[in-house]
Amino acid sequence: MKKVENPLVSVIVPIYKVEAYLEQCIESIVSQSYTNLEILLLDDGSPDGCPAICDAWAEKDPRVRVVHKANSGVSDTRNLGISMAAGDYLLMPDGDDYLEPEAIAVLVGFAGKYGAQCVLGGYRRLHPDGTLSEHRGTDTVTVCRGKPEVQERILRRLIGAEYRAVKPLSQSACVKLYDRKLLVENGVAFLPIREIGSEDLYFNLCFFNHVQTAVIIPDTLYVYRDNGASCSNTYQPERLDSFLKLYRKLRETPLLPDAQEYQQMLAANILGGVSVCVKLLIASGSADTFRTLTHILEKEDIRRMLGQCRLSQIRFPLSLFCFLMKHRLKGTLYCLIKLFLKLN
């Protein structure tokens, strides 16, 4: 990207049922040391006090624009924000998280220094007990120039998060500064999570297929709030189906290199999502658990993925899950997950 002095950054915040955390989120944005911001607060039909909080901030800060709309989900809401944005760069934090005070200044600084079309930052996870854990994608500044380096240092690490030999890179769109023009000109958009198991993963794979220069930095600039309210504790068949749709879409769409390793890593990545669904199924205590588990084990896509995986390369405990699934040892799988749930 051609260097722009003091570029405008559009901050897109999808908002739904985050009343307890929204003030801190917005405060962290408007108080950034970098001030050339367009702040888009997108109320996705939130039924709580979020709409009023957004309107109050629009009265206080002229950089804030508010949209109230019917609920349509985070993907559609982010897409609306992208279509409205005028910035040179986009940042898309969630409404229950917050930014460190220098976050945008640091991201913009690295983008300008290296002419980067994306800057990938680290984050800290705020746990329910108040403790923080750090997650960095690199220990030193890593500059990726040209498609082969972007594939090896970014795409491989996005898709290979479950492989022991791969240092995972966050799939989240929240901790990345995106070149808006590159994104819009190539029609990159979020798909609904009900249609595709991980909307952020698919979005990033699409985007990075067009990137020539990116920078991964060690700075932890974003705080992700693990509040326990974002994840359902109920098994939902449609959630499992969405992961399988993602697998089929990525097999059919040339977003990944044809190399066998990428297909193996894709299978392991999707099976990681399947394992979460199976855990929720067993935790539900449904009378149909074993029948449903049998149905899952025999799904064609799951059998294909289990056949593709190299178990010796996959991180534990997913490797154990895949072994039990592959050999249809559902009784052992059930007992081990029950034990895990009891201990945790």
ZIFENLIN-V673225 format. One record per run of one state. SS is the DSSP state (hx for helix, st for strand, lp for the rest). FROM is the first residue (numbers start at 1). TO is the last residue. If there is no record, write none. Layout:
SS_FROM_TO + SS_FROM_TO
This chain:
lp_1_8 + st_9_15 + lp_16_18 + hx_19_30 + lp_31_36 + st_37_43 + lp_44_49 + hx_50_60 + lp_61_63 + st_64_68 + lp_69_73 + hx_74_84 + lp_85_88 + st_89_91 + lp_92_93 + st_94_94 + lp_95_97 + st_98_99 + lp_100_102 + hx_103_114 + lp_115_117 + st_118_126 + lp_127_131 + st_132_135 + lp_136_141 + st_142_145 + lp_146_146 + hx_147_159 + lp_160_162 + st_163_163 + lp_164_175 + st_176_179 + hx_180_185 + lp_186_198 + hx_199_208 + lp_209_212 + st_213_225 + lp_226_236 + hx_237_252 + lp_253_259 + hx_260_284 + lp_285_288 + hx_289_297 + lp_298_299 + hx_300_308 + lp_309_310 + hx_311_313 + st_314_314 + lp_315_317 + hx_318_326 + lp_327_329 + hx_330_343 + lp_344_344
